[in-house]
Structure formats: C-alpha cells, structure tokens
Amino acid sequence: MKIFKPDLYCPKSVKHNKVAMNKLIARQRESGFTNQQAIFVLLLLFPIGLVVLGLVVMLLRRTPDQVVQPPSNNPPAQPAPAPAPPTFTPAPPPQNSGLDEGQARAVVEQWLSVKSQIFAPPYDTNVADRIVAEGPLWTDLTKTNGSIDWLKSNNSYYSYNSTRVNNVIRFTPSATMPTLLVSVTEDSVLHSPKGSDPSVSTSNYLYTLKQENGVWKVWDYRKQ
C-alpha cells in the first residue's frame, strides 16, 4: 500500500501556517494583554502592594498612645490661676507718749511739793536737779539774778501753806516732750525784810516735760 506524505516544505503549507499564526496573534491582542504587558503591570504593582502592606502592619502595631486623636472643638483647658500671696496689713505704730496723763500729772505735783525746798533756805538746787530737766526752767533757777539768786540777794524766801493740782485741762502726749495744761491753786507767803506777803491764787499753767537720764522731769512751765 502506498503511503502519501505531504510535502512539509510546500509553499502553500508555509503560507497557510503564517496566515494562521497571524490570526492567532491578532486574536490574542484583541482578547487582552500580552505576556510582556502582564509582566510589566505585575512589576509596577508589586512595590505599591508592599508599601500598602507595610502601612497596614504599622497601623496594627501602633500603641494606644501613638494613635492620633482627632482634633477637638473644645478650647484647651486653662491652667488654674495661682493663689494670690497673702497680704499683711502692718499694725499702726503704738502711740508711745513716753508717759500717760496720770504720770505727767504726778511729775507736776512732785515739782509743786519741792518748791518750798528750792525757794527757801538752803535753796537746794540738788533737789531741783532731781525734778527739773536742763532747759528754760533750770536756767531761770540757776542763772545770775534768776529766781534763787534774787531771793538770796534780798534775804527773802517763800513758804507754802498748800499747793495742789485741781484738774487736768489738756494732755498732749509725745514720745519726747509731752505737755500738760493744769489748773493749780497755790497758797503761799513771800517773806522779806519788809514783812510777809501772803497770796492765794488759782491759775492755769502749761507744763512741758522732758526725759533726762531715763527720768521724766519738768522742762518748763508758763502761766496761761
């Protein structure tokens, strides 16, 4: 039996195969991407996928403190104001007069009680020094032609039946030189070579006091 073998190199067969191949390629192009296009798309999308995957992993691994809080519409809390420092009102300075009205009156009464020793023999200026501060009164007592010197020069002296402070009219306190206005009644007698001259009088006197060596004394007095 004779077997028929087609001629593979027949021009008609080759032409037929090329036409079929072209049709096949055309159908593949019409049907979708080529293999090269698919590889290109895969290479392009692969890095993007890795980046997205990395972001997902980072979000999942975040701690609660790292989660971004949405902005709040409420205003930020203001810190509480610091408490005001305590204020201290200084106490007014004490009105230190050095002595009160009663003490001032006692100084004046002491002066009145020693006048009989100062204006009569022996005209004791030591007694005066204990109650009279250095000032106008002391000068009047001890100066030439002063009160004591005049009595001595005229052989005269005073005696006192009574001397008293009737009342305090006004007391002006002071730390250095307080003053005291008082009403004084004095029953006295001036003895001289001409005889005795009694006198009873009530007058107002303004006494100024001053502290000397820690002791309050009469600095001066004037009849008002």
C-alpha positions in Angstrom: 0.0 0.0 0.0 1.4 3.3 -1.0 1.5 6.0 1.9 1.1 9.6 0.8 3.4 12.0 2.7 2.6 15.7 2.4 5.4 17.9 1.4 6.2 20.0 4.5 8.1 22.5 2.6 5.3 23.1 0.2 4.9 26.8 -0.3 1.2 26.6 0.1 1.6 24.9 3.5 4.0 27.6 4.8 1.8 30.4 3.6 -1.2 28.7 5.3 0.7 28.5 8.6 1.8 32.1 8.6 -1.8 33.2 8.0 -2.9 31.0 10.9 -0.2 32.4 13.2 -1.1 36.0 12.3 -4.7 35.3 13.0 -3.8 33.8 16.3 -1.7 36.8 17.4 -4.4 39.1 16.3 -7.0 37.2 18.4 -4.6 37.3 21.4 -4.2 41.1 21.0 -7.9 41.5 20.8 -8.5 39.3 23.8 -6.3 41.2 26.3 -2.7 41.9 27.5 0.3 40.2 26.0 2.6 38.4 28.3 5.1 41.3 28.3 2.3 43.7 29.3 1.2 41.4 32.1 4.8 41.2 33.4 5.2 45.0 33.3 1.9 45.5 35.2 3.0 43.0 37.8 6.4 44.6 38.3 4.6 48.0 38.6 2.0 46.9 41.2 4.3 44.8 43.3 6.2 47.6 45.0 2.9 49.5 45.6 1.5 46.4 47.3 4.5 46.2 49.5 4.1 49.8 50.6 0.4 49.4 51.4 1.1 46.2 53.3 3.8 47.9 55.3 1.4 50.8 56.2 -1.2 48.3 57.4 1.3 46.5 59.6 2.5 49.8 61.1 -1.1 50.8 61.9 -1.8 47.5 63.5 1.3 47.7 65.7 0.7 51.2 66.9 0.2 51.5 70.7 -2.8 53.4 72.0 -0.6 56.4 72.9 0.6 56.7 69.3 -2.9 56.8 67.9 -3.6 60.3 66.5 -6.6 61.8 68.3 -9.0 63.8 66.2 -8.9 67.5 66.8 -11.3 68.7 69.5 -13.5 71.7 69.1 -13.3 72.4 72.8 -10.8 75.2 73.8 -7.7 74.0 75.6 -8.1 73.9 79.4 -6.6 77.0 81.0 -4.3 76.4 84.0 -5.8 77.3 87.3 -4.6 80.8 88.4 -2.0 80.7 91.1 -3.4 81.8 94.5 -2.7 85.3 95.4 0.0 85.8 98.0 -1.4 86.7 101.4 -1.3 90.3 102.2 -0.4 91.6 105.5 -1.5 95.0 106.8 1.1 96.4 109.1 -0.2 97.3 112.5 -0.2 101.0 113.2 2.8 102.0 115.4 1.8 102.3 119.0 1.2 105.8 120.2 4.1 105.9 122.6 3.9 109.1 124.6 6.6 108.0 127.0 4.1 108.5 129.8 0.4 108.8 130.3 -1.7 111.6 131.7 -1.6 110.3 135.2 2.2 110.0 135.2 2.6 113.5 133.7 0.3 114.9 136.5 2.5 113.2 139.1 5.6 114.9 137.7 3.9 118.3 138.0 2.7 117.5 141.6 6.2 116.5 142.6 7.6 119.8 141.3 5.0 121.7 143.4 5.9 119.7 146.5 9.6 120.6 146.4 9.2 124.3 145.7 9.4 125.0 149.5 12.9 123.5 149.5 14.1 125.3 146.4 12.7 128.8 147.1 13.7 128.9 150.8 16.9 128.2 152.7 19.0 126.3 151.9 17.8 126.9 148.3 18.6 123.4 147.4 19.4 123.1 143.7 20.2 119.4 144.2 16.5 118.8 144.9 15.7 120.9 141.8 18.0 118.8 139.7 16.0 115.6 140.6 12.8 117.1 139.2 13.9 119.8 136.7 15.4 119.0 133.3 18.0 121.1 131.7 16.1 123.8 129.9 14.4 127.2 130.4 13.2 126.4 134.0 16.6 125.2 135.1 18.3 128.2 133.5 15.8 130.5 135.4 16.5 128.8 138.7 20.3 128.9 138.5 21.3 131.9 136.4 22.6 135.2 137.9 19.7 137.3 139.0 17.5 134.3 138.5 14.7 133.2 140.9 17.0 131.7 143.6 19.7 134.3 143.2 17.1 137.1 143.6 15.7 135.6 146.8 19.2 135.2 148.3 20.2 138.7 147.4 17.1 140.2 149.0 17.1 138.0 152.1 13.7 136.6 151.1 12.1 133.2 150.7 8.7 131.5 150.1 6.7 129.3 152.3 3.7 127.3 151.1 0.7 126.5 153.0 -0.7 124.4 150.2 -0.2 123.7 146.5 -2.4 121.4 144.5 -3.4 120.5 141.0 -7.2 121.0 140.7 -7.6 119.2 137.4 -6.0 118.5 134.1 -7.4 120.6 131.3 -5.5 119.1 128.4 -2.8 116.5 128.0 -0.8 116.3 124.7 1.2 113.0 124.6 4.6 112.9 123.0 7.5 110.5 123.0 9.9 113.3 123.7 8.2 116.4 125.1 4.6 115.9 126.3 2.6 118.8 127.6 0.1 119.2 130.4 -2.3 122.1 130.9 -3.5 122.1 134.5 -5.3 124.3 137.0 -3.2 125.0 140.1 -4.2 126.5 143.4 -1.3 127.9 145.5 -1.4 129.3 149.0 2.0 130.9 149.6 3.7 133.7 151.6 6.7 135.8 150.5 8.9 136.6 153.4 11.3 139.5 153.2 12.8 142.2 155.3 9.7 144.3 154.6 7.4 141.6 156.1 5.2 138.8 154.9 3.1 139.0 151.8 0.6 136.1 151.6 -1.0 135.2 148.4 -3.7 132.7 147.3 -4.2 132.2 143.6 -5.7 129.7 141.1 -4.2 129.8 137.7 -3.7 127.7 134.6 -0.2 126.6 133.8 1.1 124.8 130.7 3.9 122.4 131.7 6.3 120.8 129.2 8.0 117.7 130.3 11.2 116.0 129.1 13.0 112.8 129.8 16.5 113.1 131.2 18.7 110.1 132.0 15.6 107.9 132.0 13.6 110.2 134.3 10.7 112.4 133.3 11.2 116.0 134.6 9.7 119.5 134.2 11.4 121.2 131.3 9.5 124.5 131.5 6.1 125.9 132.5 4.2 129.1 131.6 1.2 130.8 133.1 -1.7 130.8 130.6 
